[in-house]
Amino acid sequence: MKNRILLIDPYFKEGLKGFSIGLAYIAGALKKEGYDVLILDLTAHSIIKKKDYREILKKELSRYKPDIIGITSTSPTHQSALEIAKIIKKIKDIPIIKGGPHETNCAETTIKNNPEINYSVVGEGERTIVELVDAILNNKSIKNIKGIVYRENGTLRNNGRRELIQNLDDLPMPARELFYINKQFNKYYSADLFNGKKSTTITTSRGCPYNCSFCSARAIWGGFRQRSVDNVIKELEKLYSYGFRGFMIEDDMSLANKTWFLDFAKEIKQKRLKIEYSLQTRADAIDEEIAKSLEESGCKFMYFGVESGVQDILDKCNKKITIKHIKEAFDIAKKYKIRCMASIQFGLPGEDLKNLSTVKETIRVLNEELKPDEVAISYTALYPGSPLAIQEGITPEMYENYMSTQADKEIYKKTAHGSHSIHLKDLTPEKIHEIEQLLKKELKIKRFKVKTFYKV
C-alpha cells in the first residue's frame, strides 16, 4: 500500500481565491516518487461545499488517513496554517511539514514558536520534500537534508539553504488534476478573465532580475531562472488536450527575457494553439515588437506593476522606471488591443500620508494619463525578507506577533489581493479608510475586486 501524503492550502476568506501552482509542483514531485497524494484547498472546498473549513478538514483526515501532512502558506495565510496544524494535532500526532514563501524567510521563528509544526521547508521544496518524506517514513537521519529547519531533542536545527534548481525543465509537471477534480472545481479555478473558458495558472520562470524595495521575490527565489520554450509549450499542449483554453502566466516578472517571449509567441502560432493568456510584467519591458507578437499569439491581458504615479516614490523604492515609460507601455498595449491593469500601492516611502497629495497625484495619473482598463489597489506591506521590511527592522518574530494580535482583516477585503500585513507606522487603519474614501470620490477607473475575479 502506498504511503499517503495530504497537502493543504489554508483557508483564507479575505484573499484572492485561486489555484496554488506551488503546491501543484510539490504534489507532482511526490507523485513521481510513487506516493499517494491528496490536495485539500480549504478555501475552495469551503466555498463550493458551503461548509465550515474545519469540518471539511476533520472529515478528510478521517477518510484519507494520511501518513504525513504538508501545509503551504504565504505570510498572510501563516496564522491560518498554524490554526489548521493545531486542529490536526488534536486529532492525531501526524508529522506536519510547513512550506511556502513565508517559511523561506521565517522558518526558525515558526519552529521556535509553534510546536505543532515538526519541520519547515526553506526555499524551493520539490527536492527537499522528497528527501524529507522518505527520511520520515523510513526512520532515516535528516541531519544532511538541506533546506529544512526542525527541532531535535528540544534544540532548533537549521540545515542551511539548498542550492537553487538551475534547470527548471527537470521539474515534474504540476499535479493540477488534484485541484481540478470535477466541474465545480474546474469552474472555481477558471478565472473570469477568460469569459468562461477553462483556465489555469502556469509559470515560465522563477525569480526576478530586479530588486524593488517592497518585494520579497528575490529573498524567496534567489536569481532569475527561465524554463525552455519547448518545455513550456509541451505543458501547454498537454493542458490544451484536457480542454484548457485560458492561461494566467504568473511569473514574478514576465518579459524579463524578450527573446524568450518572442520565441514563445512564435511557437504558439506555429502549433496553432487557439488559446488566450495573461501575464504580469514591468511597464518598461514592452515595446511595439513584443506587443504585436503577444497579441497575435493570444495575449489578452497584461498586469503592469505601476506602484505609484509619483516619480519620487518610484525612485525611493528602487523601481528603476519612469512615469514616461509607464505611459508609453499603456499606449502600446492599447494599440494592440491588449487589456491592461495597473497595480498601485499606497504607503510606500515618500507617500504624503498627511495631506494625501501624492495619493491625489497617482489618482490623476490613472484617470488622465494611463487610463487602464482596471486598477488594482493595495497598501504597502512589509513582508519578511523584502528590503523595505529589513530597512524598517521588521523581524519574523515581530511579523508573527502582529498577525496573530493586531492585523485588521476587514480593511483588506477592499484591496487587490486581500492580504493583511504590517505597514509603515503612518499607514494606519484610519489613514487607509481616508484613502479609500478619496478613491471612492475621485477614481474614475474600474477597480479590481477580489470577489469577482474567480466566480463559483
ROLUMPA-527331 format. One record per residue: residue in three letters; x, y, z of N, C-alpha, C in turn. Coordinates in pm, whole numbers, plus 50000, padded with zeros to 5 digits. Example, Ala and Ser with C-alpha at 12.3 -4.5 7.8 and 13.67 -1.06 7.14 Angstrom:
BEGIN
ala513194943150780512304955050780513204967050780
ser512854977550708513674989450714512905000350787
This chain:
BEGIN
met500834988050000500005000050000500875012650000
lys500555022049913501335034449903501135043050027
asn502215049750067502085059650174501295071650126
arg500495077250215499595088150178500095101550232
ile500165111150142500615124550177499465134350149
leu499035141550252497995151650237498645165450235
leu498395172950127498915186550113497765196450127
ile497945206350212496835215550246497175229950208
asp496235236450141496285250850119495315257050219
pro495785265650309494935270450420493725278550375
tyr492755279150462491565287250439491935301950453
phe491445310250359491785324550360490615332350301
lys489665335650385488425341650335488625355750282
glu489645363050331489815376750286490515377850151
gly491175367150108492115368649999491665363949863
leu492565366049767492345361949629492255346749621
lys491165341949566490995327649551491785322949428
gly492155310649425492855305949306493625293149330
phe494195288349222494905275849217496375278049257
ser496865270049353498235271449402499205263449316
ile499885270349225500825263649137501985257649216
gly502385264249325503485259049405503155245649468
leu501955244449523501545231849585501395220949479
ala500955224849360500835215149250502205209649209
tyr503235218149213504595213449183505085203649290
ile504805206749417505195197649525504505184149509
ala503215184649478502465172249458503015164349341
gly503395171249233503975164449118505265157349152
ala506105163749234507365157549274507125145049359
leu506145145549448505835134049535505195122749455
lys504305126149363503665115849281504695108549194
lys505675115849145506725109749063507475098949141
glu507565100749274508255090949358507335079549403
gly506095079649357505195068549384504265070149503
tyr504235081949564503355083949678501915086549633
asp500985082949720499575086449700499405100449759
val499005110049677498935124049720497525129449705
leu497075136549807495785143549802496025158149835
ile495405167149758495475181449788494125186049841
leu494165193849950492955199150010493075214350016
asp492435220949920492365235549918491145239350001
leu491375243450124490265245450217489385257250180
thr489935267450115489095278550070488135273949962
ala488655266749864487815261749754486755252249805
his487155242649887486195232649937485115239250023
ser485495249050104484525255650190483505263550108
ile483975270650006483065278649923482155269749839
ile482725259749777481945251049688480935242549766
lys481375237149878480515228249956479635235650057
lys479925248850071479165257050167479215251150307
lys480415247050347480625241250479481825247850546
asp481865247050678482975252550753484255244650721
tyr485345251950697486585245350656487115235750762
arg486825238450889487285229350995486565215850989
glu485285216550956484515204250939485035196250821
ile485355203150712485895196550593487235190150625
leu488095197350695489415192150732489295179450815
lys488465179650917488305167851004487775155850927
lys486835158350837486255147450758487305141150667
glu488125149450604489145144150513490245136750589
leu490575141350708491575134350789491085120350824
ser489805119350858489215106550894489125097250774
arg488785102950659488595094750538489915090450476
tyr490845100050462492085097450386493165090650469
lys493195093550598494175087750690495625089450639
pro496075102050629497435104550576498535100150672
asp499685096850615500865093550693501665106150728
ile501635115850638502345128550657501455139650601
ile501545151450664500785162950614501725174450583
gly501515180650469502255192650431501295204350423
ile501675215750477500835227750472501665239050411
thr501125245550308501815256950250501245269750308
ser501995280750298501415293650333502265305050279
thr501575315850246502225328650228502275335150366
ser502825347050377502805353850508501375357050553
pro500485361950464499115364650508498335352350552
thr498685340350501497945328350542498675320350651
his499755325850704500555318650804499725315050927
gln498965324550980498185321851101497115311251075
ser496505311550958495535301350923496185287650916
ala497385287050860498115274250852498405268750991
leu498775277551084499055273051221497785267951289
glu496665274651266495395270051323495065255951273
ile495265253751145494995240751085495895230051147
ala497165233451166498095223851226497665220151368
lys497185229951443496715227251580495515217851579
ile494595220051487493415211351476493845196951447
ile494785195551354495265182251316495895175151435
lys496755182151510497465175951620496535171551734
lys495405178451748494445174451849493755161251812
ile493715158451682493085146251634494075134651633
lys495265137251581496275126751571497655133151558
asp498645126951618500005132151613500695127851483
ile500295134151373500865131451241501995141351215
pro503115136951154504185146451121503655157451028
ile503925170051063503465181250982504675189150931
ile504695190950801505735198650734505105211650683
lys505725222750713505205235550664506185241450562
gly505645245950450506485251950346505805264150289
gly506325269050177505765280850113506605293150135
pro506215304250072507025316550078507325321550219
his506365320350311506595325450446507755318250513
glu507815305150496508855297350565510245300650516
thr510365304650390511695307750337512365318850415
asn511565328250467512145339350542511945338250693
cys511065329150736510675329050878510695315150942
ala511395305750883511325291850928511725290051074
glu512795296451116513255294551255512215299651354
thr511585310951324510535316151411509355306551419
thr508985300751303507885291151300508175279251391
ile509345273451377509695261551456509855264951604
lys510435276451632510655280551770509345282551846
asn508355288551781507135292751850505935283451832
asn506035273551745504855265651710505165250751713
pro505005244451828505365230251843504545220851754
glu503405225551706502595217051619503235215051481
ile504185223651444504925222151318506205214451346
asn506365202951283507545194651307508745198551221
tyr508475202451096509555205751003509135217750920
ser510095226150888509855237450799510785236250679
val510205237450560510995236650436511295250750387
val512555253350363513025266550323513365266650174
gly512865276750101513195277949959512415268149873
glu512955265349755512275256049663512135242449728
gly510925236949724510655225049803510605211949730
glu510665211949596510425199549522511405188449557
arg512665191649569513665181349601513745178949752
thr513595189449829513655188149974512525179350026
ile511305181449977510155173850028510315158950002
val510855155349887511035141249853512025134649950
glu513135141449977514135135950070513585135250211
leu512875145650254512365146250390511275135750414
val510345134350322509285124350336509875110250344
asp510845107550258511495094350259512155091750394
ala512825101950449513515100350578512515098050692
ile511425105550692510425104150799509795090250795
leu509385085950676508685073150663509585061150690
asn510875062750664511805051450679512765053250796
asn512445062850884513215064951007514705067050979
lys514995075150875516375078250839516795091450904
ser518085093750910518605106250964518255117850869
ile517935129450926517625141150844518715151950855
lys519795148950925520785159350954521505164550830
asn521485156850721522165161250599521195165850490
ile519925167250524518945171850426518945187150424
lys519405192850317519455207450305518045213050286
gly517845225350336516575232150314515515229550419
ile515905224650538514915222350643515355228450776
val514365232350854514555236750992513645228151079
tyr514125223751195513365214451279513895214851421
arg513235207451509513695206051647514275191951667
glu515355191451741515965178651775516255178651923
asn515495170551998515645170052144515525183952207
gly514585191652154514325204852209515205215952155
thr516175212352071517105222252014516735225151869
leu516685237851833516375241651695517565238551605
arg517285231951493518335228651396517995234751260
asn518985240951199518815246651065519895240450976
asn519465232550878520425225350795520965233750679
gly520575246450673521105255050567520295254250439
arg520465264350353519715265150228520185254750128
arg519255249750052519555240849941519905249349818
glu520755244249733521065251449610519825252649523
leu519725263749450518595265849361518595255649247
ile517415252249201517275243349086517565251548961
gln518725249348902519125257648788518365254148660
asn518105241348638517375237248517515935234148556
leu515045243848537513645241948576512945231548490
asp513515228148376512925217548292512985203948360
asp513855202548460513985189748531512805187048624
leu512025197348655510905195748748509765187748685
pro509135178748763507925172148712506835182548688
met505905179448598504815188648573503915189748697
pro503335201348722502445202948837501255193448830
ala500855188148946499745178448952498415185948961
arg498035192648853496795200448852495555191948873
glu495655179348833494475170648843494005169048988
leu494865172249084494475171349225493675183549270
phe493665194049189492825205849214491545205149130
tyr491715202449001490585202348908489915188648913
ile489155186249020488645172749046487245170348991
asn486505181048960485195179448898484775192848836
lys483595193548778483165205548706483075217748797
gln482645215648922482555227049015483925233049043
phe484905224449064486245229349091486875235148964
asn486575229148848487045234848721486595249248708
lys485325251648741484755264948730485365274348833
tyr485555269348953486135277449061487525282449025
tyr488355273648970489735277248940489905284548807
ser488845285448729488935292248599488615307048617
ala489585315548588489415329948609488355335548517
asp487565344548570486535351248491487145359448378
leu488425361548385489185369048286488995363448144
phe488775350248135488715343748004487295340147962
asn486325347348015484935346247970484385331947971
gly484605325048081484025311748096484875300348046
lys485975303147977486845292447928487545285748045
lys487755272848033488515265448134489935270748137
ser490385275248253491695281748259492495277048379
thr493785279948376494675276048484495885285348488
thr496685283548589497915291148606499105283148557
ile500045290048491501335283748460502435293548498
thr503635288448516504795297048535505855293148432
thr506545303048380507615300348283508985303248342
ser508995309348462510275312848524510105313648675
arg511225315248742511235317748886512185329248915
gly511765337849007512605348949046512415361148958
cys513155371748992513065384448921514455390748917
pro514855396348803516175402548794516245416248862
tyr515105421548905515075434648970515035432849122
asn515125443949194515165443149340514405454949402
cys513125456049369512295466649424512215465049577
ser512215476049648512375475549793511215468649865
phe510025468849807508845463349873508645448449846
cys509445442749758509195429149709510125419049774
ser509585407349808510395396749870510735385549772
ala510485387649642510705377049543512155372249541
arg513085381649550514485377649543514875369449666
ala514325373049782514615365549904514045351349896
ile512925349949826512275336949816512915328249708
trp513115334049589513525326049473514985327349436
gly515695337149493517065339249451517105345549312
gly518055341349231518215347049097517135342849000
phe517095349648887516105346948782516495334648701
arg515535325548684515745313448603514525311148514
gln514735306548392513655305048294513605290748242
arg512385285248232512205272448164512475274248015
ser512745263347945512915264347800511555266447734
val511565272747618510325274747544509675261247512
asp510495251547473509965238347437509275231747555
asn509835233047673509265227047793507895233147826
val507785246347814506515253147843505465249747737
ile505875249247611504935245947503504395231847519
lys505225222547562504755208847586503705208447696
glu503915216547799502925217347906501605223147852
leu501705233747773500505239747715499755229847626
glu500495222347546499855212647456499115201947536
lys499725197447643499085187347727497815192947789
leu497905204947842496725211247904495655214347799
tyr496075218047681495135220747571494325208247539
ser494995196747543494305184047514493285180647622
tyr493435186647742492495184547851491395195147854
gly491385203747754490305213547743490605227347797
phe491825229647845492185243047893492395252347775
arg491825264447786491975274247678492475287847730
gly492465289847859492955302347917494105299648012
phe495135308148007496325305848088496805318948151
met496905319048283497475330348354498945327548381
ile499805334748312501245332948333501625341248454
glu501875334548564502095341448691503555341048733
asp504425345548643505825347548678505945360048763
asp506985360848845507245373348916507505384548817
met508135381148705508465391348605508465385148466
ser507295384948402507245380648263507935391248177
leu508405387048062509105395647965510495400048013
ala511015393648117512395396748159513355393248046
asn513005382947971513805378647856512955380447731
lys513145391447660512305394747544512415384047436
thr513625379447406513825369347302513045356747333
trp513045352847461512325340747502510835342147468
phe510245353447502508815355147478508485356647330
leu509385362147250509155362647105509135348447048
asp510065340047094510095326047050508865318447099
phe508455321447223507265315147281506015318347199
ala505845331047167504685335247088504705328946950
lys505885328046891506035321846758505625307046762
glu506025299946868505695285846881504185283746899
ile503545292446975502095291346994501385292246860
lys501825301646777501205303346645501505291446554
gln502745286546558503115275246473502385262446513
lys502165260746643501445248946692499925250346677
arg499505262346636498075265246617497255262746743
leu497825267246854497125266046981496195278246995
lys494915275946989493935286746997493645289847144
ile494595296747204494495299547347494435314547372
glu494085318047496494195331747545495055331347671
tyr495825341847692496645341947812496865356047864
ser497275356647990497595369348054498995368248112
leu499595379548139500895379448205501055392048288
gln502035391648378502315403248464503755407348445
thr503985420548432505315424948395505555439348437
arg506725444248405507075458348423506695466148297
ala506395478648316505975486848202507105489048102
asp508355489348148509435491848054509885479347979
ala509185468247999509545455847929508815454147796
ile507845462747769507035461147649507425471547543
asp507455467147419507665476147306506755471547192
glu506815478347078505935475246965506105460746918
glu507345456346907507625442846855507015432146945
ile507265433147074506775422747165505255423547178
ala504685435547179503235436947191502525430647070
lys503035433146952502435427446830502495412246834
ser503635406846874503815392346879502905385946984
leu502805392447100501965387247207500495387247165
glu500045398147106498645399147064498295388446961
glu499195386046867498945376246762498915361946816
ser499555359646931499595346046987498545343847096
gly497715354047123496615351847217496665359447348
cys497655368347366497715376047491496565386047493
lys495735385047595494555393547605494635403547721
phe495565401247813495545409247935496955410547991
met497335422648029498635424848091498465432448222
tyr499165427748322499115433348457500435440548479
phe500395453848482501615461748497501815466148642
gly503005463748694503345468548827503715483248820
val502735491948836502955506448827503435511948961
glu502785508149067503055511649207502635525849244
ser503055535949166502725549749201502775558549077
gly502055569549081502125579348974503065590749007
val503885589249110504815599649156506245594549137
gln507025601749057508375597149025509255595649147
asp509165604849242510005604149362509755591249440
ile508505587049446508175574549516508765562549442
leu508655562649310509235551749230510745550949251
asp511385562349256512835562549277513205557349415
lys512445561249515512745557049653512595541949672
cys511695535649597511505521049614512335512949514
asn513295519649448514235512849359513545506249240
lys512455512349193511705506549081512465507548949
lys513325517548938514155519648818513285520648692
ile512285529448698511385531648586510865545948595
thr510425551348483509905564948483508415565048449
ile507755575848487506345577448452506185577448300
lys507165583048230507145583148083507125568948027
his507975560148080507985546048037506625539548059
ile506055542348175504765536348210503675540848113
lys503635553848083502645559147990502805552847852
glu504035551447805504305545447674503815530847670
ala504015523547780503605509547784502095508047769
phe501335516347838499885515647828499415519647688
asp500055529347628499685533447492499945522147392
ile501075515347406501405504347315500415492847332
ala500145489047457499205477947482497835480947424
lys497375493147442496045496947389496035496447236
lys497135500347175497225500047029496985485946976
tyr497465476047050497335462047006496165454947076
lys495285463147134494035458147193494265447547301
ile495335449647377495595441347495495085448947617
arg494145442947690493605449447808494695450747915
cys494615461647991495665464548089495105466948228
met495825462148326495555465448465496775472548523
ala496535483148595497615489948667497565485748813
ser498675480648863498765477049005499365488749081
ile498605493949175499015505649254499065501949401
gln500075506949471500085505349616500325518849681
phe499565521349784499715533749860500425530649992
gly501315539550032502025537950158503505535550145
leu504045536250022505485534850003506215546950062
pro507505545550091508275557050137508145568650039
gly507905580550093507685592250009506225595849993
glu505325586750033503895589650025503525600550125
asp502785610450079502325621050169501055616250239
leu501235610450355500095604850427499405615150517
lys499965627050523499315637650600498245644650516
asn498655649550399497725656950313497225648950193
leu497815637050171497455628050060497685634249923
ser498635643649914498915649949785499435639949682
thr500285630549727500825620549634499755610449593
val498855607449684497735598449651496865604949544
lys496595617749560495785625049462496475625749326
glu497805627149326498545627649200498505614049130
thr498625603249205498525589849145497145587749084
ile496105592049153494745590849100494615598948971
arg495215610948969495165619248848495875612348731
val497055606648757497805599748651496985588048596
leu496345580748683495485569648639494335574748552
asn493635584848600492455589948530492775596748398
glu493885604348394494135613048280495235608348187
glu496195600448236497325596748152497365581848116
leu497285573348215497375558948188496055553248136
lys494965556748199493625552048162493575536848141
pro493985529148242493955514548229492515509348227
asp492345497048184491005490848187490575488448331
glu491535485048416491255482848557492445487448640
val492215489948766493295493048858493155484448982
ala494265478549025494285470449147494965478649256
ile494235481249362494765489449472495175480649589
ser496355483249643496765476549766497515486649852
tyr497905482149970498625490750064499945484150099
thr501015491850091502365486450104502505477450226
ala502905465150201503065455150306504535452550331
leu504895451850457506285449050494506465434050511
tyr506535427150398506675412650403508085408650444
pro508225398650532509545394350576510455391150458
gly511675396150466512655393450361512765404350257
ser511775413150247511865423950149512865434450198
pro513565441350106514505451750150513855462250239
leu512605465950209511915476150289511625471150430
ala511215458550442510955452850575512245452250657
ile513335448450591514635447850660515045461850705
gln514865471650615515195485550647514405490750767
glu513135486350776512265490850885512425482551011
gly513325472751005513595464651124512525454351155
ile511765450151052510715440151073511335426251077
thr511225419651190511755406151206510625395951193
pro510945383351163509905373051159509105372251288
glu509785374151402509105373651532508065384751544
met508425396851501507505408151504506315405551413
tyr506605400151296505535397651200504525387651257
glu505035376851315504145366551368503295371951482
asn503895379751571503145385551682502065395151634
tyr502415403351535501465413151483500275406351416
met500555396551332499505389951255498535382351345
ser499025377751458498155369951548497345378751643
thr497705391751653497035400151753496415412951700
gln497015419151596496625432751561496105434851419
ala496395425951327496045428351186494545430551170
asp494185441251099492775444751076492315438450945
lys491705426750954491365419150834490275425750751
glu489375433150814488245438850742488685448450632
ile489725456150658490215465950561490575459150430
tyr491165447450440491805441650323490855434250231
lys489595433450269488615428150176488425437550059
lys488845450050075488685460249971489875460849877
thr490985454549915492215456749840492445446149734
ala493485448149654493725440049535493885425249566
his494635422049669494945408149695494375403049826
gly493705411749898493125407450024494145404250130
ser495395408450109496455404550201496615414650314
his496595409950437496825418850550498265416850600
ser498865427950644500255427150682500615439150769
ile501875439550811502405451250880502655462150776
his502355474550813502615485950725503595495550792
leu504065505250714504825516150774503955523050880
lys504575528250982503845532451103502755542851077
asp502925551350975501935561750950500755556950865
leu500885544950810499795539550729498865531650822
thr498065539050896497185533250997495865528850934
pro495065520751002493735517350951492885529750922
glu493025539951006492265552250984492705559250856
lys494015559150830494535565550709494125557650585
ile494135544450595493675536150482492205539150453
his491415540550556489995544050537489875557550468
glu490705567050504490675580350441491025579350293
ile492035571250261492405569450121491285562650044
glu490645552850109489525545850044488395555650010
gln488125564950099487085574950073487465584049956
leu488745587649948489235595849838489125588449705
leu489475575749706489365567549586487905566749539
lys487025564449633485615563449601485095576249536
lys485635587349579485185600349528485835604049395
glu487135601149377487875606749264488315596749157
leu488475583949192488965574349092487895571448987
lys488245573148860487295571048750487505557748678
ile488535550448719488865537648656488195526248731
lys487755516148656487165504248717488165497948814
arg487695495048932488575489549034488445474349042
phe489585467849042489635453349055489105449149192
lys488265438849194487715433749319488025418849332
val488525415149448488885401249472487725391849445
lys486545395349496485425385849494484865383449354
thr485215392049257484685390049123485685383849026
phe486925381649072487935376248981487685361548951
tyr487395353949055487005339849038485555338549079
lys484765332048997483355330349028483015315549041
val482205312249140481785298449162480435296349096
